[in-house]
Amino acid sequence: MHATAQLVIDADSRLLVGATFVGPGVGELLHAATIAIVGQVPVDTRWHAVPEFPTLSEVWLRLLEQERGVS
């Protein structure tokens, strides 16, 4: 089974306003989403706070790459 994730980003403010994570082990992703939303962290700032080692949290990097149009 794999995990699915999606971000909702306000186009004008570039703030993360929502996030959905579904799948096994996704609980570790919720805290970072909560901090980014409540703290109003711009997506471009969040880009620099992705864990550098391979964990499920690395999905943040993939989501932010997708948002930037990076493949």
Secondary structure, DSSP 8 states (H G I E B T S, - for coil): ---EEEEEE-TTT-BEEEEEEESTTTHHHHHHHHHHHHTT-BHHHHGGG--SS-SGGGHHHHHHHHHHT--
